[in-house]
Amino acid sequence: MKYIEEYRDAELTQKLLADIRQAITRPWSLMEVCGGQTHAIMRSGLDRMLPPEITLVHGPGCPVCVTPLELIDKAIALAARPEVIFASYGDMLRVPGSTIRLSAHGR
């Protein structure tokens, strides 16, 4: 996969961390929105490598990750109605419901 080696380059990581340390002039709060980002940060130990002036805020999760199946099924039922024009965040259209996904009702 393209760029994987760059993500695993310890020397580059240390250089970037030094650049971050130099750039910090006050405390920073950074929110990762996606649960996948949070898992990658924790799994790699990046949270422990960052300077103490940086606080990571674990966000609400992207809609794809946090929307319950029941709500997806309700959206699919609405989208199936001929009088309804259903608009959604793009990635949500590919999230499967119990039987089909929203994109099956695209018009």
C-alpha positions in Angstrom: 0.0 0.0 0.0 1.3 3.4 -0.9 2.6 5.6 2.0 2.7 2.8 4.5 6.5 3.0 4.8 6.3 6.7 5.5 3.9 6.0 8.4 6.4 3.6 9.9 9.5 5.7 9.5 10.9 6.3 13.0 13.3 8.9 11.9 10.7 10.9 10.1 8.4 10.5 13.1 11.0 12.0 15.4 11.6 14.9 13.0 7.9 15.7 12.9 7.6 15.5 16.7 10.5 17.9 17.0 8.8 20.2 14.5 5.6 20.0 16.6 7.5 20.8 19.8 9.1 23.8 18.2 5.8 25.1 16.9 4.0 24.9 20.2 3.6 28.4 21.8 0.6 27.6 24.0 -1.4 24.5 24.9 -3.2 22.8 22.0 -6.3 20.7 22.0 -6.7 18.4 19.0 -9.8 16.4 18.3 -9.7 13.2 16.3 -13.2 12.7 15.0 -13.1 9.2 13.7 -12.8 6.2 16.0 -10.4 4.7 13.6 -8.1 7.6 14.1 -8.3 7.2 17.9 -7.5 3.5 17.6 -4.5 4.2 15.4 -3.1 6.9 17.7 -3.4 4.7 20.7 -2.1 1.5 19.0 1.0 3.3 17.7 1.7 5.1 21.0 1.5 8.5 19.4 -0.5 9.9 22.3 2.5 9.2 24.6 5.0 10.7 22.1 3.2 14.1 21.8 4.4 17.0 24.0 2.5 17.5 27.2 1.1 20.8 25.9 -1.0 18.8 23.4 -4.3 17.4 24.7 -6.1 14.8 22.5 -9.9 15.1 22.6 -11.6 11.9 21.5 -14.5 13.1 19.3 -17.9 11.9 18.9 -17.0 9.5 16.0 -17.9 10.0 12.4 -21.6 9.3 11.5 -20.5 6.0 9.8 -19.1 4.7 13.0 -21.6 5.9 15.6 -25.0 5.7 13.9 -27.1 2.8 15.3 -28.5 0.2 12.9 -32.0 1.0 13.8 -31.5 4.6 12.6 -30.0 3.4 9.3 -33.1 1.2 8.8 -35.4 4.1 9.5 -33.5 6.2 7.0 -33.7 3.4 4.4 -37.5 3.3 4.9 -37.8 7.0 4.4 -35.5 7.0 1.3 -37.7 4.3 -0.2 -40.7 6.5 -0.2 -41.3 8.0 -3.7 -42.2 11.5 -2.4 -39.0 11.7 -0.3 -35.7 13.3 -1.5 -33.2 11.9 0.9 -29.8 13.7 1.4 -27.0 12.4 3.5 -23.3 12.7 4.3 -21.7 10.7 1.4 -20.2 7.9 3.3 -23.5 7.2 5.1 -25.0 6.1 1.8 -22.7 3.0 1.8 -23.4 2.0 5.4 -25.5 -1.2 5.4 -28.8 -1.5 7.2 -30.3 -4.8 8.2 -31.0 -5.8 4.6 -29.7 -3.1 2.2 -27.9 0.2 2.2 -29.1 3.7 1.5 -27.4 3.9 -1.9 -29.8 1.2 -3.1 -32.4 4.0 -3.2 -30.4 6.5 -5.2 -32.2 8.5 -7.7 
